[in-house]
Amino acid sequence: MKRVLVPLAEGFEELEAVTIIDMLRRAGIEVVVAALAGNPVRGAHGIALAADAALDDVSAQEFDLIALPGGMPGASNLADDPRIGAIIRRLHDGGRRVAAICAAPMALAAAGVLAGRRATAYPGVLDRAADVTLVDEPVVVDGRVITSRGPGTALDFALELVAQLQGAGARQQVESRLQRSKAARQ
């Protein structure tokens, strides 16, 4: 079974975190939600989520992907945490996937995995990131790095994570049960 780490930092974007967790679990993927500090973790809009574990308790475990929700100051908290940077680099260097949405691609940039890649993020977040080609698309996949723009693209991002981990058929199966409009699926 594929395993995904979703770290939550104070000030995370609730819509993004819940969408990632929900869609991956619907696809039969094991998701470990880890709190950087304190549990439950309060999001940017005051919604608290209970994590499955403390980051320190799971950081050495094996994961197929790390998926970083954005939000502020959550994304800054992720980018500034050396444990997150170490996990991102370990997974990326080990041939695993790393993913971030909204402002969280700043953590990927801080960890050095965006250099020479195409990526997207919330407008302005990666403007100072060196050697990153910014793309105005809802979701960008460049090798094993997946990025997305913000809360409005969270469902597309999460479904792309399903496709990356379980294949297009799994994505289609999960998406078909959501009753999305045809326009939303294009």
N, C-alpha and C positions, 0 to 999 in steps of 0.2 A: 504494500500500500504506500502510495506517495505521502510524504509528510511536508507540511508547510509551517513555517514560523511566521506569526504575525505579532510583532512587538507593539505594545501600546505605551506611548509616552503621554504625560499630562498635556492636554491641549490637542489631542488627535481629532481628526475630522470623523465624526460618528458615522455619517452616511457611508463614507468610504470603508471604514473598518468593518462595519456590520455587513455591507454588501460583499466584501472579499470573503469574510468568514462564512457567511451563509451560502454563497454560490459554490465555494470549494467543498463545503460539507455536503451539499446536495449532490455533488459529483462523486461522493464517496472518498474524498481525500481527507486524511487526518490533518486537522489544523490545531496547532498549539498556540494559544494566545498567551503572550508573556508580558507581564508588567515590568517596566524598567525600574519603577519604584512604587511602593504602596499599592494596595489592592483593596477596593476597586480603583480604576483609573478614570479620572474625570476628563471628558472631552471638551472641545472648544466651545460647545453650546450647552455645557452643563450636564450632559448625560453621562452617567457613570456606568462603566462596563466592568464586570468581574472577569479577571484574567484566569486562565487555567493554572498558571504557575508564575513564579518570579523568574525574570530573565536569567539570573545567576544559576538557577536550578536546571535550566535547559540549554544554556548557551553552548555547551560542549557536545550536545547531541547531534545526530545526523539529520539533515533536512534536505529535501530536493529543491526547495525554494524559500526565500525570505520575501515577504510581501509587506511593504511599508505604506501604511496609510498616511495621508498628508495632514493638513490642518496646522494652525499656528496657535500656540508655539510648539505644538507636538513635533512637527518636522524639524524644527531647530533643535529640539531636545534629542531627537534621533541622530541628527548630524553631529551633534556635540558629544555624543556618548561613545567612548572608545570601544566599548563592548560591541556595539552595533557595527562600527567600522570593521572590527576584527571578524565578525560573523560574515559580513558582506564579502570581504576579501577572501576569507576561507572558502565560502561557497563558490564564489566566482572562479577563484584559482583552481578549485577542485572540479570544474566543469559543470557546476550546478547553476541554476537560474537565480537571478536577483530582479526584483520588481519594485516599483515605487510609483505613487500617484500624487498629483497635486503639487504641493511644496516638497514632498519627501524625496524627489530625485536629487535634492541638495545633499542628502545623506549618501547617495550613490556617488555623486561628484566628490564629496569629501573623502570617500573611501578609495577614490581613484579609478573606479570602474567605468566611468563615462567617457574618458579620454579617447578621442578618435571615433566616437559613436554618434549615431543619430538618436535623438531623444526628444521628448516633449515634457512639459511641466506646466504648472500654473504660470500664467504670463508674468515675466519678470524674475522668476525664481532662479533660472539658470543663465541670466544675462551675463554674469561675470565668470561663468564656468569656462575654463580654458579648453580649447580643442574639442568642443561639443558642437555638433551640427543640430541646431534647433529646428524642429519640424512642427508645423501647425496641423497636427492630426490628433484625433481623440486618443488613439493608442499606437505606440510605436514599438516594434520588436526589432532589435538589432542583435543578432546572435542570441546569447542567453540573457540579454538585458531587455526588460519590458518596462515601459514608462507610459504614463497617462496624464491627462490635463487637470482633472478636478472632479468635484462631486457629480457633475452632470455626465461624466464619462465612466463612473464607477462600475456600472453594470457591464459595459463593454469591456472594461479592463478585467474585471473578475472572470467574465466568460472567456477572455483570451488566456487567462491563467489556467483555466480548466483545459482549454485546447492544448496549451503548451505541455501540460502535465499528463493528460489522459487522451488527447487526440481530438480531432474535429468531430467525431461521432459522439463523444461524451459531451462536448459543448452543445451540439445540436439537441441531444436528448434533454439536457438541463434547460436549455433555452426554450424548447418546445413546450415545456410545462409552465413557463412563465406567462404565456399568452401575450407576448409582445406584438405590437403592430408590425406589419410588413415593412413599413417605412423605418421603424426603429432598428430593424435587423440589417439594414443595408449600410 
